[in-house]
Amino acid sequence: MQVSLNWLKDYLAKTDAILDPKVLADKLTMRGISVGRIARCGTSGLESVVVGRIERIDKHPNADRLQVTQVVTEPNGTPRQIVCGAKNIATGDIVPVALPGTILPGNFEIKLSTIRGVESGGMICSGKELGISDDTEGILQLPKHSQLGQSLSRLLGQQSDDTLLEFELTPNRGDCLSIMGIAREVAPLIGTQLRELKAQKFKSTPHRTSSIISVEVPDPALCPRYVARVIDSFKVLEAPDWIQARLKSVGQRCVNNIVDITNFVMLEYGAPLHAFDLRRIQSGSVRVAECTTPQGFTLLNGQIVQLEPGDILIQDGDRPIALAGIMGGLNTQVEADTTTILLEAATFNPERIRRTAKRLGLLTESSRRYEKGVDPNTVLMASERAAVLIRDAYAANVYHPPIDTLETGATERNIAVDMREVRRIMGMPNFTSDMAADTLSGLGIDSQKKSINIIQVKIPVFRTDLKESIDVIEEIARLFGFEKIPAARPMTSACFDRMNETPYTFPQRAKTALVGLGFSECIHYSFTTDANLEHFARRSSGTIRLKNPISDQFSTMRTSLLPSLIQTYAYNKNRKAPNQRLFEVASRYEASSQSDTQAKETMMAAGLLGGTLTDNSWSSKGETVNFYHIKGAVESFLRTLTNAKPSFVPAASHPAFHPNRSADIFIGALEIGTVGELHPHALEILEAPSTVAAFELNLDALQKFERSRVQYVSPSKFPGSEFDIAVLVDKTASAFDLTETIRAHSSSLVTGISVFDVFEGDKVPEGKKSIAFRLTFSSPERTLQEAEVSGLVKRVIDGLAQKHSATLRS
Amino acid sequence: MIDNIQRIQKEVGSELAKVSDLDSLEKLRVHYLGKKGIITSLMASLRDLDPERRREMGASLNSLKTDFEAQLDSRKRDMARVQLDKELTQSPKLDVTLPGQFPIATGSFHPITLVMEEMVEAMERIGYQVASGPEIENEFFNFEALNTPSDHPARDMQDTFYIDKGILLRSHTSPVQIRTMKDRQPPLQIISVGRVYRSDYDMTHTPMFHQMEGLFVEQSVSLADLKATLQYLVKQLFGNQPLRFRPSFFPFTEPSAEVDMRCILCKGAPKECRMCGSSGWLEIGGCGMVHPNVFRSVNYDPDRVTGFAFGMGIERISMLKYGIDDLRSFFENDYRMLEQF
């Protein structure tokens, strides 16, 4: 919505009110009527743009698209040379010339310059460059008789200094999509009142509109009010200059008197109007009805749209003649020889208009207003205003009375507002009902004190947004000024009643633990491609797809965090960072019929090691990452975060991981994730070269093992002892199984079992490996006897021999 | 004999002072304490004395001996230290400017996490608690309960990602507030943070971003409380920056306001400010008093309680805090960005 200050002044009582644009814009913005941009319009500042005549045009020697002109800019003066790029110039043209030193709109300064080797002493301007029209077609052509050298500000004197305010309105304030609406808001800010236009008086004419045409509105919910008026005996000409000037000042294109006047009144009142050429209405009846069968329809701009059931149509009998509230049809548009029109002023169901306009991508000046709500009373005023403008300027004949489907109009509603509630919401215990009444009266909203605490507020019909008490309270607070409400520190006991914050804190702790292990956090989109997931997710339980994704890249909710992480690794490797430790903590999504959202979200932590564990340095070469590195990271992570003892079993086939170099991780019987080197095939798909090891853990499952309570055991006061055992076992025997056997054959006196050496090859028989354990013995009560220890060692060795055919290495 | 002991004591003192290396020190020790040393001999001669004298002389002699031994030891340690220092000084010098070799790399938090945590901690300090909820939501929690009826523009397919009829990706973290209010009774002081989704992708929009929202419900919470709370939060994040509350419109709050912070670059005195577009103010969030219809939808009685709510984009705050100029860089995870945090 754009409003020129001069136009605005037409509707303010104090016309000499000085409106400093910046100050006014700030005040409006702080009252919720947001001004997004202030621009100069009109011809002030065009003093050094003068009338010139083109004497000669030559081709530019160095540029095909440019021409070199000689332009005289004073009577009998010598021509000045100006380089020009426009096509629509000819010798003898009278044109605007910006002399060096001129500052054109957009802070563009004209200087003496050399353009591709040719000197240029100014600029021949288009209307757009001068900020006086939207026409970008080419150089502005001035009247032939204009006096050379005269400044444009004098030549175009009628459009003197003006400023354009561009508003960014909130969707509830449809009433402000009009000069009048803005004027209402401005009035209290500059201490004046609105100057309402006088109600129009019409004499009844011998022919009433209803004697020529009838209007049918079967469903008033679609169209609460329809005012139809016939106007005849006029010619389609240019609109009066003052109307054209106003329209141009807000960047509207002028077409002809009927179009321009209906546009003018729409901008003035915010009520869209439409004129049908009455000749083209064949049935003698205008019907407002819902579209019943899909069909094509040609709009007045030539565009063919597909109508669908639910669209509101204006019909001539059964033939659509307008897409209600959005745009008229080509079949009934006003033409050069039109002499009689049917002027439509109506209100339509806002949701329907919005739905249709959105579907067809037709956001017109009209639909923008209708979808925010146009009130029924303004509609009648707009119809009258347009009729008078046409009548007065062209001696046209206005049929009276019009057809009106809501002759009573709409009446004002009353809303009772409790001052205690006003005070409670604003936080101002001393805010009186008089203050509230004063505040509202600035906008012309009357109120009456009903009792000590209750005021009754009379809501103007055009304020369709004020529906209940809280809407009025907002209005009071807004007009009073949020800046005048003092800040106050709240008091509450809410914090004593704690809720479970673990769903937030546990993932945060996981992030901290991973950062501590040297991983860098990434954040990726929650959606990815189908293909990515196919290659990386083990479970086949339903993936969730978006119905309206932005692109295939973002079409499916992630069931694993690994693909994004690997892609980021590849991205960074291509940017010369081959060695990385990355992680992400985020949700995985799976379909679930159990939930009210049809989805199960599980908080996951995924980590990745790529390249070498550390960078090659001056002292050592980095080790290529492997299973044991990433497993070590997982173990440290779990130890930091939980009390649980994880076990690692060879991974059941997982498409993302190397079959023999990966493990599933369990706590007891609960699977909590997978760790390992990635499958070369997976890396190839994601174009991630070199070795990558990764893990993905279910944080929600881990949450119940959170390290929170520790039961302390005091260290033994008696010295312990150690004993090393090295055995030969089958190559396939796992360290875990061997350890379990040792544990089973020892007693509580064995307080530690660790693997300290593993080797194969030389000196070890084929198919066997040597594995060495260190056993720690200690008792909290006494120093152990050598015999006790050796007895236990023997039991362990026997156990290993029995269970794993282990032989002792000497 | 007592004279003899006193003389020896003096003599030992001056001798020790003269000694300058370990060899001479050893010689000195042998001279006095060796098998035929002076003190050893005197000790031996004690047995010729009568018992009373023997005890007396014995004590003196013993103290002479221990004294001497202690001094010997001390001189020995001093000399060894001097000797060691001399050797170390002559040993090869390290290049202390070579890079260190600790095997654990430095990890880093994503800037969004950093800001999120900063905001959460600030709010927790004044009593707020973190509530959580799903990202895949249904229309009731995301829209209807938030006074956004089905014909509201915000519900168009263009803005919200849909999964199925009535199921969508939450377009703000507000549904968490609805879920929490449905579960609990007032008073309530909660914040919700996390991923939110809107169907928009250009220079200034990504289809996923992060929000933090706060909700405070009590017997009579007011705009005045809201102002103080946001002033507090902004002060924690950016220091003492003036705020302004610009009336605005959101379906779920009334009155509603946009929160602007004085531009941190031009300090509100813009000539040509690239940060605030020369307006002097930076938009940092939206806020307002909870709409009575929202309370009704969770069975709170709007006559009994009032509440305020506010929301901020974490990317926006993060961009302002760290001077990040491209929204999309948050999700590229370029290591050259990550390693700066």
Interface residues (C-beta under 8 A of the other chain):
Chain A: T29 M30 R31 G32 S34 T170 P171 N172 R173 P350 E351 R354 R355 K358 E371 R424 I425 M426 G427 M428 E468 I470 D471 I473 E474 A477 R478 F482 E483 I485 P486 A487 A488 R489 P490 T492 S493 A494 C495 R498 M499 E501 P503 Y504 T505 Q508 K511 L514 V515 G516 L517 G518 F519 S520 E521 C522 I523 H524 Y525 S526 F527 I544 R545 L546 K547 N548 P549 I550 F554 M557 T568 Y571 N572 R575 A577 Q580 R581 L582 A586 S587 Y589 S595 D596 T597 Q598 A599 E601 L613 T614 S617 W618 S619 S620
Chain B: L98 P99 Q101 P103 I104 A105 T106 G107 S108 F109 H110 I112 T113 E117 V120 G127 Y128 Q129 V130 A131 S132 P134 E135 I136 E137 N138 D151 P153 D156 M157 Q158 F161 Y162 I163 D164 I167 L169 T180 R184 P186 P187 L188 Q189 I190 V193 R195 Y197 S199 Y201 T206 P207 M208 F216 E218 S220 V221 S222 L223 A224 D225 K227 A228 T229 Q231 R244 F245 R246 P247 S248 F249 E254 P255 S256 A257 M289 H291 P292 T306 F330 F331 E332 N333 D334 Y335 R336 L338 E339
